[in-house]
Amino acid sequence: MTHSLSFSISAYGWRRALAAIFCALIAACGGGGGGGGGVAVLPPGSTASTQTPPSAPADGALPSTLVTSVPPDTYGASSEGHQAFALLNAERERCGFGLLAQNAQLDAAAKAHADWQIVNNQLTHQETPGTSGFTGVNPVDRVSAAGYSAGGVGDEISSLYYSGSIAGTGVFGVRALLALPYHQVGMLGGFRDIGIALRGSDELGTTAIFGPRTVQQFNLGFTPAAGRQEPASDQVLTYPCEGTSGVFFEITNETPNPVPGRDLRASPLGHGLLVAVRTGQTLAISSASMQTLSGNVPVVLRPAMTSDNDPNGVLAANKALIIPDASLMPNTAYAVRIAGTNDGVSFARSFNFSTGAGAAR
């Protein structure tokens, strides 16, 4: 699928077309491609991992395996890579999803695939043997070729057209990949390691098909020995969460479409809310509400999406998505209330978050 899509981000003074494709830890990768100035978004993808859960403490709840400390990154204090790394970890830490550690092997795999896409006029998860810079057909092949032992791997990509400079693309790439409901699941998944590559045609040369462009490549993974990061079995996580700010206020495209048959460009959705519990548990949402913090103006929400009613079969039983049925307002604070059950145990969450000026248009 190819659509026209641009992002307006006043903080950066940009109006560029965006093309983004995502491969997260949820289903099988496939498809892809897109014309200049368009967007091609692939269905989320997955790799499987079997891990023995940690021993239960006396109270019967499984303890958290979330990472709370990682070494400083080596991207450089003022680099786009550092800004992307810092923002993603700040978002994950604030909302309780655990930190990611920079991994040199995933960095190498990310750089190789970002360069391959620019040099070969591509926007895809898959590489073609025999092409310039080929390192592996799929994400698992490529991270393995770089020396990473993968128990699970995610391949997340955004690409900006009309400029070959990577200036500003670190923050943009993270915000863009956190904006879409299904793909929040990948960026906030139970990975432990990350590799980041932000590459542009200013460095590698402009191609005839796409013209000037940049690629923001994020490779995420965990090893079989380390396993996934997991919250404690009695924890319920959300994104956004209390104190989250600067999120995009609308979305105009996602594949798979969270509302099949709806033209999201003509009728955008608001930034989705992810609710997550430990892998293997069952999450149910009984009620959800959102309103502006100032004026208490209610937001119309679509019915909560879970594995039971997900039209695309993407969500696992431990995840749910709550999606506003229309664009939110830019630079606006919202109050959210969510209630439900986590493996049959009732929970309630209340928090405030705010949008920024960035929007997919």
Protein Blocks (a to p, Z undefined) as FASTA:
>chain_A
ZZddddddfknopacdddddddddfbcceeedddehiacdddddddddddddddddfkop
acdfbdfbdcddfebjkbmklmmmmmmmmmmmmnonopadddfklmmmmmmmmmmmmmno
pacfbdcehiahiabfblmlmmmmnopacfbdcddddddehiabfghklmmmmmmmmmpm
klmmmmmmcbfbdcdddddfklnopafklopaddddddddddfklopadddfkbccdddd
ehiahiafbdfbdcddfbghiafklmccdddddddddehiacddfbdcdddfehpaacdd
dddddfklomnlmacfkbccdddfbdcdehiacdddddddeehiacdddddddddfbdcZ
Z
